[in-house]
Amino acid sequence: MRWRPRVTPHLFAAVGVFGIVMVAGAHHGLTVHVQRITGIESASRNCAHCHVLPRTEGPLSRFWQRDYLSPLQMAMTSDGSTLIVTAEEADALLVVDVARGTVVDSIPVGAQPHSVVLDADDRTAYVTNRRDGTVSLVDLHQGVELETFDVGTEPAGLVVDRASGTMFVANSNANEVVVFDLDDRRVTRRLSAGQHPYTLRATVDGQAILVTNRITDPVPYRTPPRTEFTIIDRQARRVTERITLDQAHIVEGVAVTPDGSLALATIARPKNLLPATQVGRGWMMTFGLAIIDLATGDVAQVLLDDVDRFYADPYDVVITPDGQRAFVTHAGADVVTAIDLAALRGLVASVPVDRTPTLANDLTASQAFVLARIPTGANPKGMVMSPDGTRLYVAERLADRVAVIDVANLSVVDSIVLGTEPMTFRRHGQRLFHNAGQTYQGQFSCRSCHPEGHTDQLTYDLEPDGLGRNIVNNLSLRNLRATAPYKWTGKNPSLYAQCGYRFAKWLTRTEPYSDYDLRALVAYILSLEHSPNRYRTGETPAAQHVRGATLFERTVTNDGTPIPPDGQCVTCHPGPQFTDGNMADVGTGGDHDSQHTFDTPALNNLYETAPYLHDGRAATLEEIWTVFNPDDRHGVANDLSKSQLNDLIEYLKTLGGSGP
Amino acid sequence: MSVKRYVIVAVSLVSITAWGGTGVGHAMAKLETGMTPAHDSLVERVAVRRAGTRIAVYDQWTSYTTADGLPSNKVFTVRVVDGRVWIGTDKGAAYLEDGRWHHVGVADGLAHPVVLAVEGDPETGDVWIGTLGGLNRWSVGRMETFNQFNSGLVNDVVYGVTVENGRVWVATAAGIARLDSRTGTWSIFNEQNAPMHEPWTYGVHTADGLVYIAAWGGGVLEYDTTDGQWREFRDPDGEMEIDLFPNGNRPLPR
């Protein structure tokens, strides 16, 4: 007898209903899960976007991750045959045969190589390694790192003074330029620079060294930025002049005209104290050059932007040997601007001194001196000119290529491929982060306010609530994982919400990121890490740090009075991120604030994130408690002696970041 | 106290300098022979004195007063830092450069007009200025203020400043504050962790890794930076004359 399954229509119906319920339930559960994590109702439910593609560790991650080079800065041999390129993410120095357009050697150096300088014989290279705090001495012929020198904290710019056997190094995270004796192999002089010194450049006569500084000097509360441009006497080894660049910051590249008369430095001019509604009027962030008369110290600023198009994040500037043209990379616009220097000089000379502040805000000025906008690959950074002045080489950092520009024709004539091409999820997010294409008229990129994912240390008027209300202190984007919610107001439960529709509506004033772009951007941001913590230098904590930790975790005052939990530091700032993720009113809200409860900030590497409190009114950590905590609402601290407060603050500086 | 005698006393007790702060009411004076030669000659003369021969008599001086550009004739301190002559007065600090006195006052960021101490950091070229309202760092025109509210400075009344291997020692009315200028780390020494009877400290100086502190009622304290040990120089008979002896067997530094 033939077997026949006893399947009835009812059973089919039951299985079908069960299946539908299961699928619907799973779909609902997934929706709830995604909404809970992202805070966005319409977020994509693609599991891979969160659970696979961002992962950088594990044996399988090699299938979706790539090792990138990220060329940053370059030097060229005196015969123009070889480019030497720092590969920031590969911890290597690349040797590139220009004629063949190929990488002929990759020499391991320290972590996060930054600047490179060649010795006169083109055989030896000096390379600053930011994450290591070292300078590598490299034999280019043998292709080996000969020696490393400990020079300080996050060395960036470098000038080698061969005559005296010394080198000048900008220790960016210590706000100093050190003079390092190459014979004795030690620092012999530490010169106080501005905030976050970045590029060093010798003048034409070699007598002075120019220093750009990225971050504004400390300014009074609700005051526009002003950033120092430092000049050092090379022989005397002392600072001779501190020139103020008013209302400018993120000063990175600098070049000197061949006649030695002018220095051109790249600048950003943020209108951080104007409401962000100005973005819609094309007036939030502008970019340009500071033109410094090296004889008089006079400064003029000009914008490189157009009236309806901005060229974000100028990074490097190079001048042709004949002094006729200058070139500026715009890392946020994927453009190199070519400048007629004679026209620029003429424009500046035509403006009376008392009108130079007006010139600094004139969006039409660039029409007088810009020769061309030359498109490049992603994130153009450092440049180098061939010795004969005919070719300009541009490091396309996030394309892993070098563009070759014909200086006469002002066009890209070649591209040297350095590394891998495939685009990973994180790399895509990295490009979005560094590109201003998503903002109205290309006014700014994420990086414009968060250089290297950190903070520009300014306060901003972001909310559309009128002039001067709800000023907020810009925060670092490093180590953000597990620190939700976001914004000082705690309005955004996730970075997806932070960088999503509201961000587009109120800040970028353009279309929001696509779901894929948004997730890639968030994946990149979540991968950002703090620098090594410079206060965690030994395996054993210093006695002062131990005392500070005890105060951080104390439950009674000096006289034995119990401290309620909400008055104890560790209640709101528990490790490992040192935030409980809750809102708190610590008595710092003012009349200009719409709310007096604020998101409890994480404390990692807080020593490099001044100013403090939600609106940046505390210039130093000390002021949080000596000035802005009169009623012990921001932790019970008024019974502390000055010695105890010092101990507590020194302990706080050790929190977070990497280190022993 | 005469100008000449003041310089000689300064040489024998504190340090060798070509410049003499003459105290309240006496403005400034310098040797006519100029800064560098005078410095050398002073060194030579001290050496001569130590050798037992007679002390040379200086008889050619240039006096500086407000008529020459000083902010005030009440001069409390003088130092030569990185080629500039610095003074502290009751109306701010000033430095002599290229034959002209440049004033540094409250409008320039000085914490308080009364300047009691000036010291230079040979490693950085920065000038540390002690005032009755806090500590200042002058670095080629840029002025920073450190006080008890915005920094780890223990007290705003600063009587003395010295720099030792990148560490700035500050004598204040509430003890010694020490700033590691390389890291920004502050430490405090007072009656709780140093052999001071009272926290008031009026002077601080350093040489060869040793830091000397003038402490009210506590004599002179010596701090050895190599091992963190203190040594006390006290008045053994309780009388207030100058007869300091070490409370220990270690010989005095040369």
Interface residues (C-beta under 8 A of the other chain):
Chain A: A174 E176 R189 R190 L191 S192 D217 E228 R238 V239 T240 E241 R242 R534 Y535 Q544 Y607 A619 T620 E622 E623 T626 V627 K642 S643 L645 N646 I649 E650
Chain B: D82 E123 T124 G125 D126 R137 S139 V140 G141 R142 Q148 F149 N150 S151 G152 V154 N155 G166 A174 R182 T183 G184 T185 W186 S187 I188 N190 Q192 N193
